[in-house]
Amino acid sequence: SDKTGTLTVGEITVDCHLNLRGEDDESVIRLAALNSVYQTGLRSPMDEAILKHEHPAISCYERVDEIPFDLRRRRVSVIVREEARRLLITKGAPESVLPACTASELKGAITPLDADGLATAEGLFRRLSQEGYRVLAVAYGEIEARPIYAKATERHLVLVGYPAFLDPPLEGEAETLRALRADGIEVKIITGDNDLVTRKICQQVGLEPGEIVLGDAVEQMSD
């Protein structure tokens, strides 16, 4: 057995930051950077990639509070202040962030996130995943000042878009896997990536993905 990153370079970079029209949008990387800068938990490789990537200035914002990441919600929120305006900015797995959104923003215009809009958002996420990108969703909401910001505050958010990350396969991995197969060694992958990204990486290194078992199915299995 080996660690995460065995098949890939292990250097995650932001490749694009897209709005729901699939266009690069500064608002996406600005909000992602605010979240990554002001959350105080353990920074993920995606946070580091966001902070290294060029983004608009965020020094005019002051940190107020945060709702930390946990494995059940799979998202983290920070509350920041710009003069009298308070924003809750949420970043996390698209499957977790989208259900908390009731609107979307495109070039400054906010519209309700109806069934068609949700289908567009989910379709873009799936397309990026199928192309091998690791994807986060970024959303925000304007909120009033309060003594405590609880998890229930993460609702009626405005979806802005997706920062998308690349971690390309290592050179020579296909040859290594062929050599393992020749020696009778069968390779299995356990990963935190979604099934679409995993399938793409398998294809890139010449590994037949076969059946992919998701965490929900594993949780329902007996010991």
N, C-alpha and C positions, 0 to 999 in steps of 0.2 A: 504494500500500500504506500501511497505517497500523498503529498500535500496538494492543496488547491493550486492551480497554475502550472501543473506538470505539462499539460498539453499546449499552454499558451505562453506568450512572452512574459506575462505577469506585470505589464506596465499599462495601466488603464489610462486612456486619454479621452477627452471630450472631442468627438468628431463633428457633432452638429447639435444645435438647440432649436427645435422646430415648434412652431405654432401648429394649430390644427389644420392649417392649409398645407402643411408640409414645407413651410418656408422658414429659413433661419430668422429668428426673432430675438432681439436684444432683451426684451422683457423676460424671456424664459431664463437666460443665463444670469440676469440681474437678480431675480427672485431666488434662483438656486444658490447663488453666491451668498445672499443675505442669510439664507437658511444654514448653509455650511459654516459660515463665519460665526454666527451667533448661537448655534447649538453647542452645548458643553459636554455632550457624551463622547464616546469613542468615535473618532473620525474614521470613516470607511475609505477605501481606495477611491471610491467615486467622489467623496468630499474633497480629497486631496487633488483629484483631477480637475474638479470645478474651480478650486482656489488657484490652481496653476494656470487655468485658461483665462484668456483676456475677457474682462467683463466691465460693465460701466461702474463708475464710482458709487460706493455705498456708504461713504463716511457721514452723509447727512442723516443716517438712521441711527437710532439709539436702541440698544437691547432693553426690553422690559421683562420678559419672562420666556419660558419654553414649556412645551409638553413633550417629555422625552420619548425617544424611540422605544418601542417594545415589540416583541416577536409576534404578538397577536394582531396589533394594528398595522405593523410593517410600515410605519411612517413616523416622522418627527416634525413638530411644529415649533416655530419661534414667534414671539410677539415683539414687534419693533415699533418705534415711534418716530414719526417725522413731524415735528412741531405738534399740532393738536391731533394729527391723524394717527390712528393705531391700525397696524396690519397684522393679521395672523397669516404666516406663510408656512405651507405644508409641503413636504417633499417625501416621496416614498415610492413603493411599488405601485405601478398603475392600477393593478387589480384592487389595491387598498384605497388609493386616493380618489379614483373616479366615483365610487359610490357616495363619497362625501360632497360631491359637486352638484350644483343645481344650475350653474351658468358657465359660460365660457367667454374668453376675451380674445379678440382678434384685432390687432392694430388699434387698441384703445377702445374698441366698441364691445360692449358686453351684451350677450344675448342668452336667453334661457337654453339650458342644455336639454333639448327634447330628445326623442327617440332617434331622430336622424343625426343630431349632433353627437349623441353618445355612440352611435354606430360608426360615425366618422372617426371619433377619438379612438375607439377600440380597433378599428381597421388600421389606423396609422401605427398604433402600438404593435399589432400583429405583424405588419409589414416590416417594421424596423427589427423586430425579433427574428423574423425569418431571414433577414439579411445579416444576422449575427451580432446585432447591436445589443448591449445591455441598456435598459431604458428605465429612467425614473420619470415620474409625473410631478409637476409643480403646480400648486394652486394657492389662492389667497382669499382672504375675506377681510373687509373692514369691520372692526369691532369696537365696542365701547370699553372704557376703562373699567376694571373690576378688580377686587382683591385677589381672586384666585382664577386662573385659567385652567379648566379641567378638560378632560378628553371630549366631553360633550360639546365643547366649543368648536370642535372640528366638524362643522356642518354648514350647509348652504354656501359652499366655497365656489370660487370662480376658477375654472381650469384654464391655465395659460399655455401649457405645452409640455414638451419632453426634451430634457437633455439626453443625448444618446452617446454611448461610450463604446470604444473599441479596445479589445485586447487580443491581437491577432495570434494565430497558432505559431508555435516555434517552427523554424525551418528544420526539416529532417524528421519530423514526428511521424509522417506516413511510413518512412523507411523503418523507424524504430518499431512501430506497431506491426509491420509485416514480419520483422525479425522475431518479435514475441510470439506471433501466431505460428511461425515455423518451429518454434521451440515448444509448442503445445500450451502456451500461456494465454488464457482468455482474459481480456481486459473489460472491466466494468467501470462505469463512471457514476460517482455520487456527487451531486452538484447543487448549489443554491440557485443556479440559473433556471429560467423557465424552460419548458420542453422545446420551444421553437428555437431558442438560442442554442440549446444543447444539440439538437438535431443538426443545425448548421455547422457547428464546430466539429461534430463527428464526421460530417461529409467532407469538411476541409482537410481532415487528417486521414481520410480513407478508412474510417471505422464505421461499420454498419450499425446504425443506432438501434434497430430492432424495436422491441417494445419498451416504451418509457413509462415507468411507474411513478406517478405523482405522489406528493406527500399526503394528500387527503386519503389516497388508497392505502398507503402504508399505515396511517393512523388507525384504520379500521381492521387491520390484520391482527390475528392473535400473536402472542409471543412465539 
